[in-house]
Structure formats: C-alpha cells, structure tokens
Amino acid sequence: MKFEEYLSSLQSKAVTVIGIGVSNQPLIELLCSRGMSVTARDKKDRAALGALAEELEKKGCRLRLGPDYLEDLTEDVVFRTPGMRPDLPELAAAVKRGSVLTSEMEAFFEVCPCPIIAVTGSDGKTTTTTIIAELLRAAGRTVHLGGNIGHPLLAETGTMSAEDIAVLELSSFQLMTMAKSPHIAVVTNLAPNHLDVHKDYAEYISAKENIFTHQTAGDIAIFNADNEVTRSFLGREMGSLRVFSRRESVERGTYLAPEEGGKGQAIWMANETGCRRVLPLAGIKLPGTHNVENYMAAIAAVDGLVPDEVIRDFAGNFGGVEHRIELVRELDGVRYYNDSIASSPSRTIAGLNSFPEPVILIAGGKDKGIAYDSLGPVVNEHVKLLVLCGATAGVIRASVEKAENYSGLEIIDVEDYQQAVSLARSRAREGDVVILSPASTSFDRFANFMERGRAFKEIVNRLK
C-alpha cells in the first residue's frame, strides 16, 4: 500500500495514538495535519506535558491524560507505543470490539517505498545499524535511519523514493506484533533481556524472530553463528542465508582469517563468487571484540551494496556511537569511558573485555529481572575497583563475591555518580580505565540511558 493510500484509508476513521513521546509526536502531527479525528493518550497529566498539550490541541488533537488514559478505548485504529504490551487488557478489549491495533513502525513497513535493512539483537544493534547506514551513505546512497535510533520515519515516507534505503534498529517491543519483515534482516545475538516486560525468555526470543519469519524467497537473513540462540535459527530462513562467525569459516557470510602474509587477522567475505579479504582488524578504530562482530554483521548486510575500499576508509575513522564505550576524556593518563547503553550483564561483559588495562567499573541501576551470575567472573578478571550505586548494587556484589575466581576485589557502595567519579579519580593511576557500564537499566534515577550517560559525562568533564 502506498503512503497516500494508507492515509486515505484512515480519513473516515477515528484514530487514537497511545503515548505522546518523541516517537509518536510526528505521527500525531501528521494525522492532525490531514484533518483526521485524532485522540492522543498518555498516563502523564497535563502539567507534565507542559506546552505540548496546548500545541497538540491547537492542531485539532483531543487529549486523554492521567490514570484513566486507556478508558473508553473505542477508536477504529489504535497506535500503541512500542513499550506497551499488545495483550494489555484495555487493548485486548478494544481489539475484541473491532479496533485495529497497530504501531508507527508497523504502518511504516506497510507503506515504505524502498528496501528496508533492519537489525535486532540483545547487544550491538545500535552500533551495527549505525555502521550499515553510514557505509551506505559513504557509498552514495540516500539512507533513512529510524526505529530505535534516528527518528520516526512514517511521517517522512512521502518524500522517499524506491532507490533509497531505510535502515532500522528494531526492539523486541516493536517486533512483537510485526506481520512484515525487512528485505535484509540482521540478528546480532540473543541473551536474556527485558524480562521485566516480557513474560519469559521464550517470548523475548519469539518477538525477535519476527524480524525474519515474514521474509520471502528474495530476502536475506543474517545470523550470528557463534551465539547459541541465533545459531538455532539456521535452516529456518525464508530466503537467502548469510552468517557471521569469529570462530569458524563460513560458506556464505563473514568470518575471521589470517591476513594475506599471515600478520594479524582480517574480516573475510564468502559468497557465491568466492572468498575475499575485506577489512583488517588493525584497521578498526573502535575497541573491543564485540565491535569486530558488529562490523562482521554490517559487512554481511552491505555485501554487493558498498565497495570494500569504502568499508576500510570508514572503519579507520569511525569512533563509535554516543554512550557505547564512548571515550569522554583522558585526564592524568586515565581514560574515562561512557558505556551507559550497557543495561544488561552481557553488555557490561563486552565492555570489560574490550580493555586489557586495569579497570575501575561504575555499575548499578534498576533491575529488569535477569540473572547476574555471568557478570561476577568477568568483573573479577578485569576490574581493580568496583563502585556500585542503584537498586542492583546488591545483586552485582553477590555475583562477584560468589564467583569462583573472587579473591577479595574491593567493592565500594556510593550514593550517586558524583561520589562514584570522585572516588574513581582518587584511586585511578596512569594507564587505568574508568568506565560507567551499569549492567542495569537507568529507570531508578534517570529517564533513559542517554540522560544517565550525559550526567556521567558532565561530571567527568568537570574534573580538574
């Protein structure tokens, strides 16, 4: 269905948009600009919305705010916010009455006029998505970046052409009810995550699978062959399969092999034409084995779309994405890194494994119902001082102290990041690394991981 046809199909219907956040504001404004009957719903009250409430009302939008924002959900079309479970009783009742439940992202898949490359996974999806988008741009393509990063794309669909490419990062929440899959689907890895929202790990995996289960013969699925869960997807692809692996060579996809001449390793690409060296690991500016995997996934996705020399030029200059092992500054020979995106133990483990130097780790935040046992041994191996704050401080401490390799690592609890950074500054020595890598969500003290990371950077940048 084309964009204008889709909007025309909504013209005579009552529409409601649940959640007046950043991702839905362009959608609300688009629907209002076409003269549709639009109700925007949010659990925040009018005072919390501030001037935005009046702005939306001036555009013709009705507001339903506060604790009863989901009552009387009788509109014909309901756009849910990504983090809201689709089986919420109020939503289920609306669907039973005949409402169509959808989302901004599901609608975009219906009307997007160009090929879509989408990335999901537990770790690495933002960096992989960014690398794919920037490689395509460097190769001269017009790219529309959206989903969990970039900005909402539905309102911009009318300006897109068939020759463009949309590159999306998709969360499990966005994928839960998705009935379409992208032309190229990438799954970076899977580990327990978001179990505070999903019923269990099986439901989380099932949501992620939607990124490829609706593909057809002409599409491409890319899986991590080194991850137990994503390896189990092999053979279930609907179209062509590519894999990436650091551990073994592959028939189609990317793998590690020695450089020509035997000095160091490189990422190689295998396809129907044979195997070729694409990117030496020494040419990747981003630190960490996990970023090697991110490049392997991205290279598999853009094979045939981006020349190898463009990939090599980009990798030598790309310094990474904000809040993802982001170098904040170096002071007195100590490097301070912001890894606020690390909201799970697996993310923090990947961050710690990126550094051979002694590490002072600042961790802790809100619990989201996942196990921390795997974190303790890695902390004991890499960390010289563990600084904890937040609701998960106790479970992180327990994972460290009960690990077999625990040998008395010093662990100190603090009240906030100001104390954490001050303590790290006083104890760090030249050559050390100080990293904020919380292994937990931010919601105990911050609105999101971005706000958390920026608060940390502000404190670090004030150090004298």
C-alpha positions in Angstrom: 0.0 0.0 0.0 1.3 3.4 -0.9 1.7 6.2 1.6 -1.2 8.4 0.4 -3.5 5.4 0.0 -2.8 4.4 3.6 -3.6 7.9 4.9 -6.7 8.0 2.8 -7.8 4.7 4.4 -7.7 6.4 7.8 -9.5 9.5 6.7 -13.0 8.4 7.7 -11.9 6.6 10.9 -11.4 7.6 14.5 -7.7 7.2 15.4 -6.0 7.1 18.8 -2.3 7.3 19.5 -1.1 5.9 22.8 2.0 7.6 24.2 2.8 11.3 23.5 6.6 10.7 23.5 9.2 11.5 20.9 8.4 8.5 18.7 4.7 9.3 18.4 4.7 13.1 18.2 5.4 13.3 14.4 2.7 10.6 13.9 0.1 12.7 15.8 1.0 15.8 13.9 0.8 14.0 10.6 -2.6 12.6 11.3 -3.9 16.0 12.6 -2.5 17.8 9.5 -4.7 15.6 7.3 -7.8 16.6 9.3 -8.4 13.2 10.9 -10.2 12.6 14.1 -7.3 12.0 16.5 -7.1 11.3 20.2 -3.7 11.2 21.9 -3.5 9.3 25.2 -0.8 9.4 27.8 -0.6 8.4 31.5 1.2 11.7 32.2 -1.0 14.6 33.3 -1.4 17.9 31.6 1.1 19.6 33.8 3.8 17.0 32.9 3.2 17.6 29.2 3.5 21.3 29.6 3.2 23.5 26.5 3.0 20.4 24.3 -0.6 19.7 25.4 -1.8 23.1 24.2 0.2 22.8 20.9 -1.5 19.5 20.1 -4.9 20.8 20.9 -4.4 23.8 18.6 -3.7 21.2 15.8 -7.0 19.6 16.4 -5.9 16.7 18.7 -8.1 15.6 21.6 -6.2 14.6 24.7 -6.9 11.8 27.2 -4.4 12.1 30.1 -3.7 10.8 33.5 -4.5 7.5 35.3 -7.6 6.7 33.2 -5.9 7.4 29.8 -6.8 3.9 28.5 -10.5 4.1 29.4 -13.1 4.3 26.6 -10.7 2.9 24.0 -13.3 2.8 21.2 -11.5 4.3 18.3 -11.3 2.4 14.9 -7.5 2.4 14.8 -5.2 2.2 17.8 -1.5 3.1 17.5 0.3 1.7 20.6 3.6 3.0 21.9 6.4 0.4 21.4 6.9 -0.4 25.1 3.3 -1.2 25.8 2.3 -4.9 25.7 -0.2 -5.6 23.0 -2.1 -8.0 25.3 -2.9 -5.3 27.9 -6.5 -5.9 28.9 -7.6 -2.5 27.6 -6.0 -3.1 24.2 -7.3 -6.7 24.0 -10.9 -5.4 24.8 -10.6 -2.8 22.1 -9.5 -5.4 19.5 -12.4 -7.6 20.5 -14.7 -4.7 19.9 -13.3 -4.3 16.4 -10.4 -1.8 16.7 -7.3 -2.4 14.6 -4.2 -2.4 16.8 -1.0 -1.2 15.1 2.1 1.0 15.6 4.1 3.7 13.9 6.7 1.1 12.8 4.1 -1.5 11.6 2.5 1.2 9.5 5.9 2.2 8.1 6.5 -1.3 6.9 3.2 -1.2 5.1 3.9 1.9 3.1 7.7 2.2 2.8 8.6 2.5 -0.9 12.2 1.4 -0.6 14.1 -1.6 0.6 14.4 -2.0 4.3 17.5 -3.3 6.2 16.7 -3.9 9.9 18.8 -5.0 12.8 17.8 -6.5 16.1 19.5 -8.4 18.9 20.3 -8.1 22.6 23.7 -6.3 22.2 25.3 -4.4 19.4 22.3 -3.5 17.4 22.7 0.3 17.6 26.3 0.3 16.5 25.7 -2.3 13.8 22.7 -0.3 12.5 24.8 2.9 12.5 27.7 1.3 10.7 25.3 -0.1 8.0 23.7 3.3 7.5 26.9 5.2 7.4 28.6 2.7 5.0 25.6 3.1 2.6 25.8 6.9 2.8 29.6 6.8 2.2 28.8 4.7 -0.9 26.4 7.5 -2.2 23.1 6.0 -1.2 20.2 8.1 0.3 19.6 6.5 3.7 16.7 6.9 6.1 17.7 5.9 9.6 15.0 5.1 12.1 13.4 2.7 14.5 15.1 2.8 17.9 17.6 5.3 16.6 17.4 8.2 14.2 13.8 9.4 14.2 10.3 8.2 13.4 10.0 7.6 9.6 6.3 7.2 8.9 5.7 11.0 8.6 8.6 11.2 6.1 7.5 8.4 3.8 6.0 10.7 1.2 9.5 12.1 0.5 11.2 8.7 0.0 11.9 7.1 -3.4 12.3 3.5 -4.5 16.1 4.0 -4.9 16.6 5.0 -1.3 17.3 2.5 1.6 15.7 2.5 5.1 17.9 1.2 7.8 16.2 0.4 11.1 17.1 -0.7 14.6 14.2 -2.8 15.9 13.5 -3.7 19.6 11.6 -6.8 20.8 8.7 -4.5 21.7 8.4 -3.2 18.2 8.7 -6.7 16.7 6.2 -8.4 19.0 3.2 -7.8 16.7 5.1 -7.2 13.4 3.5 -9.0 10.4 6.1 -8.0 7.9 9.9 -8.5 7.7 12.6 -6.4 6.1 14.4 -7.2 2.9 17.6 -7.8 4.8 17.3 -8.9 8.5 20.2 -9.0 10.9 20.2 -10.6 14.3 23.4 -9.7 16.2 23.0 -12.1 19.2 20.4 -13.0 21.8 20.7 -13.3 25.6 18.1 -12.8 28.4 16.9 -9.2 28.4 13.8 -7.1 29.2 12.3 -9.9 31.3 10.6 -7.2 33.4 8.3 -6.6 30.4 8.3 -10.0 28.5 6.6 -12.9 30.1 9.7 -15.0 29.8 12.8 -15.5 27.7 10.9 -17.6 25.2 8.5 -14.7 24.4 11.5 -12.4 24.1 13.1 -14.7 21.5 9.8 -15.2 19.7 9.5 -11.4 19.3 13.0 -11.1 17.9 12.2 -13.9 15.4 9.6 -11.7 13.7 12.4 -9.8 12.0 12.9 -12.8 9.6 9.8 -15.1 9.8 7.8 -13.0 7.3 10.5 -12.8 4.7 10.1 -14.3 1.3 12.4 -16.1 -1.2 14.1 -12.8 -2.4 15.1 -11.6 1.0 18.2 -12.1 3.1 18.6 -13.2 6.8 21.9 -12.7 8.6 22.5 -14.6 11.9 25.4 -14.8 14.4 26.7 -18.4 14.1 28.6 -18.0 17.4 25.5 -17.4 19.6 23.6 -20.4 20.7 20.1 -19.0 20.1 20.8 -17.3 16.8 22.6 -20.3 15.5 19.4 -22.3 16.1 17.7 -20.1 13.5 19.9 -21.5 10.8 17.7 -23.5 8.4 14.6 -21.5 9.3 15.3 -18.6 7.0 12.7 -17.9 4.3 15.1 -16.5 1.8 18.9 -16.4 1.4 21.1 -17.0 4.4 24.3 -15.3 5.5 26.1 -15.8 8.8 29.0 -14.3 10.6 31.4 -16.0 12.9 34.7 -15.2 14.7 35.2 -18.9 15.4 34.9 -20.7 12.1 34.9 -20.1 8.4 31.5 -20.0 6.7 30.2 -20.7 3.2 28.2 -17.5 2.9 28.8 -14.5 5.1 31.7 -13.1 7.1 34.4 -14.8 9.2 37.9 -14.2 10.6 41.0 -15.5 8.9 44.7 -14.5 8.8 45.7 -11.5 6.8 47.5 -12.2 3.5 51.1 -12.7 4.6 50.0 -14.0 8.0 50.3 -10.8 10.0 47.2 -10.3 12.0 43.6 -11.2 11.2 41.0 -9.7 8.8 37.3 -10.0 8.2 36.7 -12.1 5.0 33.5 -12.3 3.0 32.3 -15.5 1.4 29.6 -15.5 -1.3 28.8 -17.3 -4.5 31.8 -15.7 -6.2 34.3 -17.0 -3.6 36.1 -15.5 -0.6 37.8 -12.1 -0.3 39.6 -10.1 2.4 37.5 -7.0 3.3 38.8 -5.4 6.5 41.9 -6.0 8.6 41.2 -5.9 12.3 44.1 -3.5 12.8 42.1 -1.0 10.6 39.1 -0.8 13.0 39.2 2.2 15.2 36.5 1.0 17.7 37.9 -1.1 20.6 36.6 -4.5 21.6 35.9 -7.9 20.1 32.1 -7.1 20.1 32.8 -4.3 17.7 34.6 -6.8 15.4 31.3 -8.7 15.4 29.3 -5.6 14.7 31.5 -5.0 11.6 31.1 -8.6 10.6 27.3 -8.3 10.7 27.3 -5.0 8.9 29.7 -6.1 6.1 27.5 -9.2 5.6 24.5 -6.9 5.3 26.0 -4.5 2.7 27.8 -7.0 0.6 27.2 -6.0 -3.0 26.0 -2.6 -2.0 29.2 -0.9 -0.6 32.7 -1.3 -2.1 35.4 -2.8 0.1 37.6 0.3 0.0 34.7 2.4 1.3 34.4 0.0 4.3 38.1 0.2 5.0 38.1 4.0 4.9 35.1 4.2 7.2 36.4 1.7 9.8 39.6 3.6 10.2 37.8 6.8 11.1 34.6 5.8 12.9 34.8 6.5 16.6 31.5 4.9 17.7 28.1 5.9 18.9 27.4 8.1 21.9 27.0 6.1 25.2 28.6 2.9 23.7 32.1 2.7 25.1 32.4 6.4 24.3 35.7 8.0 25.3 34.8 11.0 27.4 38.2 12.3 28.1 41.8 11.4 29.2 43.0 13.1 32.4 46.4 12.4 34.1 46.9 9.4 31.9 43.5 7.9 32.9 40.8 7.3 30.2 37.1 7.8 31.2 34.5 5.9 29.1 30.7 6.3 29.0 29.0 2.9 28.3 25.6 3.9 29.6 23.9 1.7 26.9 25.1 -1.3 28.9 21.7 -2.1 30.6 22.4 -5.8 30.9 25.2 -8.0 32.2 26.1 -9.2 28.7 26.7 -5.6 27.6 28.9 -4.8 30.5 30.9 -8.1 29.9 31.5 -7.0 26.3 32.7 -3.6 27.6 35.1 -5.1 30.1 36.5 -7.5 27.6 37.4 -4.5 25.4 40.2 -3.4 27.7 43.5 -5.1 28.6 44.2 -2.3 31.1 43.2 -2.3 34.8 39.5 -1.1 35.0 37.6 0.9 37.6 34.0 -0.1 37.0 31.0 2.0 38.0 27.8 -0.1 37.8 24.3 -0.5 39.1 20.8 0.7 38.3 17.3 -0.7 38.1 16.7 -4.5 38.0 14.9 -5.9 35.0 14.5 -9.4 36.1 17.6 -11.0 34.6 20.4 -13.1 36.2 23.8 -11.5 37.0 25.8 -14.7 37.7 27.7 -14.4 34.4 29.0 -10.9 35.3 30.9 -11.8 38.5 33.8 -13.9 37.0 34.4 -11.2 34.3 34.5 -8.4 36.9 37.0 -10.3 39.0 39.2 -10.9 35.9 39.3 -7.3 34.7 38.3 -4.9 37.5 40.7 -3.4 40.1 37.9 -1.5 41.9 34.1 -1.9 41.7 32.0 1.1 42.5 28.3 0.4 42.9 25.1 2.5 43.2 21.5 1.9 42.4 19.0 -0.8 43.1 21.1 -3.7 41.6 24.2 -2.9 43.7 23.5 -5.9 45.9 22.9 -8.5 43.2 26.1 -7.3 41.3 28.1 -7.5 44.5 26.7 -11.0 45.2 27.6 -12.2 41.6 31.2 -11.0 42.2 31.7 -12.4 45.7 30.3 -15.9 44.9 32.3 -16.3 41.7 35.0 -19.0 41.8 37.7 -16.5 40.9 36.8 -14.0 43.6 39.9 -13.1 45.6 38.8 -10.1 47.6 38.2 -7.5 44.9 37.5 -4.1 46.6 33.8 -3.2 46.2 32.5 0.2 47.4 28.9 1.4 47.5 28.2 5.1 46.9 25.1 7.3 46.8 25.4 8.8 43.3 27.7 9.4 40.3 29.3 12.4 41.8 30.7 10.3 44.6 31.5 7.5 42.1 33.5 9.6 39.8 35.3 11.4 42.7 36.2 8.0 44.2 37.4 6.7 40.8 39.5 9.8 40.3 41.2 9.4 43.6 42.0 5.8 43.1 42.9 5.7 39.4 46.5 5.6 38.3 48.1 6.4 34.9 47.2 3.8 32.4 43.9 2.9 34.1 40.5 2.9 32.6 37.4 4.2 34.4 34.1 3.1 32.8 30.4 3.6 33.5 28.9 0.3 32.4 25.9 -0.2 34.7 24.7 -3.7 33.7 21.2 -2.4 34.6 18.6 0.0 33.3 18.5 3.6 34.2 15.0 4.0 35.4 15.7 4.1 39.1 17.2 7.6 38.7 17.1 8.7 35.0 14.6 8.8 32.3 16.7 6.7 29.9 20.3 5.6 29.3 21.0 8.8 27.3 20.2 11.0 30.3 22.3 8.7 32.5 25.3 8.9 30.2 25.2 12.6 29.8 25.0 13.1 33.5 28.1 11.0 33.9 30.0 12.8 31.1 29.1 16.2 32.6 30.6 15.1 36.0 33.8 13.7 34.3 34.2 16.8 32.1 34.1 19.0 35.3 37.1 17.2 36.8 40.2 19.4 37.0 
